[in-house]
């Protein structure tokens, strides 16, 4: 068995073990080797820690179904590999596989610091933007900060490889955020709020090596995306004056 195949097998084992009620897991978008490798490493090396549902868990309160698939992203902020329980087994939140895999690779391979990062963070627009209005909520997949707390690297995750490639082509061809197709522009309009230095677009099969990384320039009204050949090194500590 190749390494890729073994990691896919290991990821399936993990998903089966974490499935609430041991329901069968249906994976509608086939697992890829790179996401499986880093997802398995995230779990086996405890980069991501799963737990049985906290008593305050919204899914537990709503459906009465606990599970070992809960992970914590902030104070009383819970996420789950599986969403609302169903009898057909098709309730895997498929996006979390490349999502957690990309985060784990940034931490393990590129040495980004978990202490200066956030996963699955809820935010609200602070002012009116192109189509979004102040107060509208949104969720970011991953944020890695520089020493001043600015978003250095922003992680955007998609479930389907074809969607990743379509957005990457649009970013390559558009001169600015305003020139993107309306649906794509609405999805990533938050860059005007967040002003990240780099934007990393990932999905199954595009994580390792990182295929779609862009440097971002914003002026508060629009943004430009310039492709870079690799994931940037994490921010370095300031040199001592001593």
N, C-alpha and C positions, 0 to 999 in steps of 0.2 A: 504494500500500500504506500503510495506517495505521501509526502508530508502534507500536501494540500488535501488529499482525500482523508488522511487521518485527522486533520483539524476539523474538517466538515463532520466526520463521525463524532468527534469529541463534542462539537457544538450541539449536535443533535442529542447527545447524551445529557448535556447540561440542560437543554430546553425541556427534555422529558422529565428530568428530575425536579425542575422548577415549576412545572405545570400544576396549577392548583387542582386538587382532586385527582391528580394523575390522569387528566383528560388527554386524549391523543392530540398531538401537535401537528397541525397541517401547515406546511410552509409553501405559500403560493408563489413566492419569488424564490427561485433556487438559490441555495447558499453558494457563495463564492469562496475560494480558498483564502484570499487575503482577509476578508472580514471574519471568516471562521477562525483563522489563526489568532488574530488579535482579540477577538471576543473570548476565545478559550483562555488565552493568556490573561485577559482582564479578570476572569473568574478564578482561574487556578492560582494566579499570583496575588490575588486579593487586591487588585487595583480597583475593582468594583466589588462591593460586599452586598450580598443579598440577605434578606431576613424574612421571617414570618411576619405577616401583616401586623403592624402596630394597632392597638385598640382605636386610635384616631384615624385609621386608614379610611378614606372616602369609599373605596370599593367595598371594603368589608361592611361598612355601615349601610351601604345601599343594597348590596346583594347578599350579605351574610355569608360570603364565600372567602375564607382566608386562603393564603397561599404563601409559599416560600420565595416568591419572585419579586418581592418588594425591595427597592433600594432607595436610599435617602439622598436628596440633592440639596437639602437645606433644612433649617429648623421647621419641623412639622410639615415638610414638603416631601411627599412620597410619590414615587413613580413605579410602574409595574411592567414587566415584560408582557403580561397578558392583561387584556382589558375586560370588558363585561363578560361574565361567563355565558357560554353557549354550549349546546349539546353536540354541535358538529365538529368541535375541535378547532375551528378557524377563528381563534381570538388572540393570536400572537400579534403583538405590536412589532411588526417586521422591521420598522425603521430603527428600533433600538439595537439591532445586531450591528449594522455598520456604525451607528452612533457611538455605542460603547467601545467598539473596536477602534475607531479613529481616535477617541479620547485616550484609550490605553496605549496606542502606538505613539501618540504625542508625548505621553508621560514616560513610557519605557524606552523607546528608541531614540526620541529626540530630546529627552530630558527636560520637558516642560514641567513646572512645579505644580502639583495638585493644590498647594496652598494659595496659588495665584490663578485659580481657574474656577469655573462654574459650569455645571451641567443643567440643561433643561430649565432655564431661568425665565420666570414670568416677569414681563415688563409692561409699561404703558407708554404710549407716545406722549411726550411732554409738550408738543406743539403741533399745529396742523402741518401736514406734509403734502405730498402730491395728491394722494387719494385718501390717506388715513388722517383721522382727526384726533386732536388732543384727547387723551383719556381712553382711546381704543387700546385694548390689551393685545399682546403678542408674546410668543415664546421663542427664545433663542436656543439652539441645540447645544452650543458650547462656546465658552468665552475663556480666553487666556489673556492675562493682564501683564502690562509692563510694570516697572518699579513704581510708577506714579499712579497706578490704578487704571490707566487707559486700556481699552481693549486692543491688544497687540494682534491677536489672531482670533478670528471669528470662524466657527465651524457651522456649516449648513449641510444638512443631511437629507438625502432623498432615498426612497425605498427602491425605485426601479432604475436600473442602469440607463435605459433609454432616456429617462427624464433628466438624469445627470448630464448626459452627453448633449441633449438639446439645450439645456441652460448654458453649458460651457461654450457651445458654438455661438449662442446669442451674446454672451459676454465678450467673446473674441471679436465679434463683428460690430458690436455697438460702440459708438464713440463715448457714450455716457449712459447713465441710468435712464434718462429721459427717452433714449432711443431704443430701449428694450421693448419687446412686446408687452402689452398692458398686463397680462396675467403674471409674467415673470417679474415685471417692475413692482407690482403689488406685493409679491412674495418677499422681495428683498429690499423693500423701501426703507426698512429699519436701519439700513447702513447710514442714512442721513442722521439718525439719532445717535447711533453707536459710534460712528466714525472709526471703524477698525483700521489698523494699518494693513492687515492682510485678511483675505477672505478665502477659506478653504472649503471647496465644494466636494462632497464625497457621496458615495453609494457603493453597493456591492461591486467589487472588481476594480475600484478606482482608489483604494485606500493606500495600498503598499505595492509599488511606490505611489506617492501622492501625485495624481495626474492633473488636478485642476486647482491651482493656487494662483491667486491674483493679489497684486498690490492695489490698495484702494486709496484714492484721493477724493476728498469731499470738501465742499465749500458751503455746506448747509442747505443748498438748493438742489444740487445734483451730485453725482459721483461718477468717477471713472475707474475702470478696472483694467489693469495691465498685467498680463500673465507673467509669472516668474517660474523658473525651471524646477524649483524644489521647495519644500517646506522650509521657511526661515528658521534659523537657530533661535532658541528662546532668548529673551532679553538677558543680558549679562549684568551682574552686579557692578555698581559704580566702582571705579578705581579709588583706592584709599589715598587720601592726601598725606598720609603719614610718611 
